Amino acid sequence: MRLTIVNDYEELSCVSAELIISLLQEKPDAVITLPAGGTPIGMYSRLVDAYRKGRVDFSRMRLFDIDTVYAPRSDPHTHYSYIREHFSSKTNLNPDNWFYLDPMPDDAERFAQEYEDKIRDVGGIDLVIDGLGHNGHLGYNEPGSEFSSRTRMVVIHEKTRKANARWYSSLEEVPKTGITMGIATIMEARRIVILVSGKDKAEIVRRVVEGPITEEVPMTVIRTHRNSAMIVDKAAARMLSPLTLRKVRLGEEFN
């Protein structure tokens, strides 16, 4: 895994947007997994701006969801609603190329298998972009999730629910279950990029980069991926050791 430290949230947003733009310029029908949450909002704003300026075309891109809460699809807090608000409604993404996670499938086990089949049918995922939760979850693969896990329904950790409560009127309204790509599914992507911003993420950044690779901190598994990266701003990097910072300056990998 490569670690890149940028100055601030603005630079993080620009760098992550340019990754997607460059990939689509090289491969217009690339298969990409995009996240929800607060961190990528700036990235989406820059992608929309690039589209309006004619710098990027999303019409052939294939989009997969990484996770979603268990709620009606029309619920404003589902991954589907988030992507519509921040990205798809403002660009030329083809709805037929969006393979979204059904937030309330009739048969969750069958749907999960069909989702895995769709990923294989399109030739696998080119790029997964995700954020970093305070407990180190990857998608909604919460602490204790097996590295061999596949797409499935999950129980959302209380710490994650508290972080998500900012989007709701109260913690009681935050769904306790969700659907997520499995860790093994994500790890089969050709490239993984994790975006992290803010001083409140500094401790979990330290654990992911410098701690042991363990299912208790699921995000640590990306250090074993052949082409993974974390892009963090200086605030989120503030607890990293001098040795780690030296490795970043030298361009060394973390595994």
C-alpha positions as CSV (number, residue, x, y, z in Angstrom):
1,M,0.0,0.0,0.0
2,R,1.2,3.5,-0.8
3,L,0.5,6.4,1.5
4,T,0.1,9.9,0.1
5,I,-0.2,12.9,2.4
6,V,-1.9,16.0,1.0
7,N,-2.2,19.5,2.5
8,D,-5.9,19.7,3.1
9,Y,-9.4,18.6,2.2
10,E,-9.4,20.7,-1.0
11,E,-6.3,18.9,-2.3
12,L,-7.7,15.6,-1.3
13,S,-10.9,16.2,-3.3
14,C,-8.9,17.4,-6.3
15,V,-6.5,14.5,-6.3
16,S,-9.3,11.8,-5.9
17,A,-11.4,13.4,-8.7
18,E,-8.4,13.5,-11.0
19,L,-7.8,9.7,-10.4
20,I,-11.3,9.0,-11.7
21,I,-11.0,11.4,-14.6
22,S,-7.7,10.0,-15.7
23,L,-9.0,6.4,-15.5
24,L,-12.1,7.2,-17.6
25,Q,-10.0,9.1,-20.2
26,E,-7.9,6.0,-20.6
27,K,-10.7,3.4,-20.2
28,P,-14.2,5.0,-20.8
29,D,-16.1,1.9,-19.7
30,A,-14.1,1.4,-16.5
31,V,-15.9,-0.3,-13.6
32,I,-15.8,1.9,-10.5
33,T,-17.1,1.6,-7.0
34,L,-17.8,4.9,-5.3
35,P,-18.5,5.7,-1.6
36,A,-21.0,7.8,0.3
37,G,-20.3,9.9,3.4
38,G,-18.9,13.3,4.1
39,T,-15.4,12.8,2.8
40,P,-16.1,12.3,-0.9
41,I,-18.5,15.3,-1.3
42,G,-15.7,17.5,-2.5
43,M,-14.6,14.8,-5.0
44,Y,-18.1,14.6,-6.5
45,S,-18.3,18.4,-6.8
46,R,-15.1,18.4,-8.8
47,L,-16.3,15.4,-11.0
48,V,-19.5,17.3,-11.8
49,D,-17.5,20.4,-12.6
50,A,-15.2,18.4,-14.9
51,Y,-18.2,16.9,-16.7
52,R,-19.8,20.3,-17.3
53,K,-16.5,21.6,-18.7
54,G,-16.3,18.6,-21.1
55,R,-13.3,17.1,-19.5
56,V,-14.8,13.7,-18.7
57,D,-17.6,11.5,-20.1
58,F,-19.5,9.1,-17.7
59,S,-21.8,7.6,-20.2
60,R,-19.9,4.3,-20.6
61,M,-18.6,4.0,-17.0
62,R,-20.0,1.1,-15.0
63,L,-20.8,1.9,-11.4
64,F,-21.2,-0.4,-8.4
65,D,-22.2,0.5,-4.9
66,I,-19.9,-0.5,-2.0
67,D,-22.5,-0.6,0.7
68,T,-25.9,0.8,1.8
69,V,-28.1,1.0,4.8
70,Y,-31.2,-1.3,5.0
71,A,-34.1,1.1,4.1
72,P,-36.5,1.8,1.2
73,R,-34.6,2.8,-1.9
74,S,-36.3,6.2,-1.8
75,D,-35.0,6.9,1.7
76,P,-32.6,9.9,1.5
77,H,-30.0,8.0,3.4
78,T,-29.5,5.0,1.1
79,H,-26.4,4.8,-1.0
80,Y,-28.7,5.1,-4.1
81,S,-30.1,8.4,-2.9
82,Y,-26.7,9.8,-2.0
83,I,-25.2,9.0,-5.4
84,R,-28.2,10.5,-7.2
85,E,-27.9,13.7,-5.1
86,H,-24.2,14.2,-5.5
87,F,-23.3,12.6,-8.8
88,S,-25.6,10.7,-11.2
89,S,-28.4,13.4,-11.4
90,K,-25.7,16.0,-12.4
91,T,-23.8,14.0,-15.0
92,N,-24.5,11.7,-18.0
93,L,-24.0,8.4,-16.1
94,N,-26.2,5.9,-17.9
95,P,-28.7,4.4,-15.4
96,D,-28.4,1.0,-17.2
97,N,-24.7,1.0,-16.2
98,W,-25.4,1.5,-12.5
99,F,-25.5,-1.7,-10.6
100,Y,-26.7,-0.5,-7.3
101,L,-27.1,-2.5,-4.1
102,D,-30.9,-3.0,-3.5
103,P,-31.3,-1.6,0.0
104,M,-34.3,-3.9,0.8
105,P,-34.0,-7.0,-1.3
106,D,-36.8,-9.6,-1.1
107,D,-34.2,-12.4,-0.8
108,A,-30.9,-10.9,0.5
109,E,-28.8,-14.1,0.0
110,R,-29.9,-14.5,-3.6
111,F,-29.4,-10.8,-4.3
112,A,-25.9,-10.9,-2.8
113,Q,-25.0,-13.8,-5.1
114,E,-26.4,-12.1,-8.1
115,Y,-24.4,-9.0,-7.3
116,E,-21.2,-11.0,-7.1
117,D,-22.2,-12.5,-10.5
118,K,-22.7,-9.1,-12.1
119,I,-19.2,-8.0,-10.9
120,R,-17.7,-11.1,-12.5
121,D,-19.8,-10.6,-15.7
122,V,-18.3,-7.1,-16.3
123,G,-14.8,-8.4,-15.8
124,G,-14.2,-7.3,-12.3
125,I,-13.8,-3.8,-10.7
126,D,-11.1,-1.5,-12.0
127,L,-11.2,1.0,-9.1
128,V,-12.7,1.0,-5.6
129,I,-12.7,4.3,-3.8
130,D,-13.8,4.3,-0.1
131,G,-13.5,6.4,3.0
132,L,-12.2,5.3,6.4
133,G,-14.5,5.0,9.4
134,H,-13.4,5.6,12.9
135,N,-13.3,1.9,13.7
136,G,-11.5,0.9,10.5
137,H,-14.4,-0.7,8.7
138,L,-14.1,-1.3,4.9
139,G,-17.5,-0.7,3.3
140,Y,-19.8,-2.0,6.0
141,N,-17.4,-4.8,6.8
142,E,-17.2,-4.0,10.5
143,P,-14.5,-5.1,13.0
144,G,-14.5,-8.9,13.2
145,S,-15.5,-9.4,9.5
146,E,-13.6,-12.2,7.8
147,F,-11.2,-11.2,5.1
148,S,-12.8,-14.0,3.0
149,S,-16.3,-12.4,3.3
150,R,-18.5,-11.7,0.2
151,T,-21.5,-9.4,-0.4
152,R,-24.0,-9.9,2.3
153,M,-26.3,-8.3,4.9
154,V,-24.5,-7.1,8.0
155,V,-25.1,-5.6,11.4
156,I,-23.8,-2.0,11.5
157,H,-21.4,-1.3,14.4
158,E,-22.7,1.1,17.0
159,K,-19.6,3.4,16.4
160,T,-20.5,3.5,12.7
161,R,-24.2,4.3,13.5
162,K,-23.1,7.1,15.8
163,A,-20.9,8.6,13.0
164,N,-23.9,8.3,10.6
165,A,-26.3,9.9,13.1
166,R,-25.2,13.4,11.7
167,W,-27.4,12.6,8.7
168,Y,-30.5,11.8,10.9
169,S,-32.6,13.5,13.5
170,S,-31.5,11.0,16.2
171,L,-29.4,7.9,16.7
172,E,-32.6,5.9,17.0
173,E,-33.4,6.6,13.4
174,V,-30.1,5.2,12.1
175,P,-30.5,1.7,10.6
176,K,-28.9,-1.1,12.5
177,T,-28.3,-3.3,9.4
178,G,-27.0,-2.8,5.9
179,I,-25.7,-4.6,2.8
180,T,-22.0,-4.5,1.8
181,M,-19.6,-5.8,-0.7
182,G,-17.4,-8.4,1.1
183,I,-13.8,-7.8,1.9
184,A,-12.7,-10.5,-0.6
185,T,-14.9,-8.9,-3.2
186,I,-13.3,-5.5,-2.7
187,M,-9.8,-7.0,-2.6
188,E,-10.3,-8.5,-6.1
189,A,-10.5,-5.0,-7.6
190,R,-7.5,-4.0,-9.7
191,R,-7.0,-0.8,-7.6
192,I,-8.2,0.4,-4.2
193,V,-7.9,4.0,-3.0
194,I,-8.9,5.1,0.5
195,L,-9.6,8.8,1.2
196,V,-9.2,10.2,4.7
197,S,-9.6,13.7,6.0
198,G,-9.7,15.4,9.4
199,K,-7.9,15.3,12.8
200,D,-10.6,13.0,14.2
201,K,-9.4,10.2,11.9
202,A,-5.7,10.5,13.0
203,E,-5.9,7.6,15.5
204,I,-7.5,5.1,13.0
205,V,-5.1,6.2,10.3
206,R,-2.2,5.3,12.6
207,R,-3.7,1.9,13.4
208,V,-4.3,1.1,9.7
209,V,-0.9,2.2,8.6
210,E,1.3,1.1,11.6
211,G,-0.7,-1.5,13.4
212,P,-1.0,-5.2,12.8
213,I,-3.1,-6.5,9.9
214,T,-6.1,-7.9,11.6
215,E,-9.8,-8.5,11.1
216,E,-10.5,-6.4,14.1
217,V,-9.4,-3.4,11.9
218,P,-10.7,-4.5,8.5
219,M,-9.1,-1.7,6.6
220,T,-5.7,-3.0,7.4
221,V,-6.2,-5.7,4.8
222,I,-5.6,-3.3,2.0
223,R,-1.9,-3.2,2.9
224,T,-1.8,-6.7,1.3
225,H,-3.3,-5.5,-2.0
226,R,-1.0,-5.3,-5.0
227,N,-2.2,-1.8,-6.0
228,S,-3.7,0.1,-3.1
229,A,-3.2,3.6,-1.7
230,M,-4.4,5.8,1.1
231,I,-4.6,9.5,0.5
232,V,-4.8,11.5,3.8
233,D,-4.7,15.1,4.6
234,K,-2.2,16.5,7.1
235,A,-4.8,16.7,9.9
236,A,-5.5,13.0,9.5
237,A,-1.8,12.1,9.3
238,R,-0.8,14.0,12.5
239,M,-0.3,10.9,14.7
240,L,1.9,9.0,12.3
241,S,5.4,8.2,13.5
242,P,8.6,9.8,12.1
243,L,9.6,6.5,10.6
244,T,6.3,6.3,8.7
245,L,6.7,9.9,7.5
246,R,10.2,9.1,6.3
247,K,8.8,6.1,4.3
248,V,6.2,8.4,2.8
249,R,8.9,10.8,1.7
250,L,10.9,8.0,0.1
251,G,7.9,6.6,-1.6
252,E,8.1,3.2,0.2
253,E,5.1,0.9,0.5
254,F,3.4,-0.3,3.7
255,N,2.6,-4.0,4.1
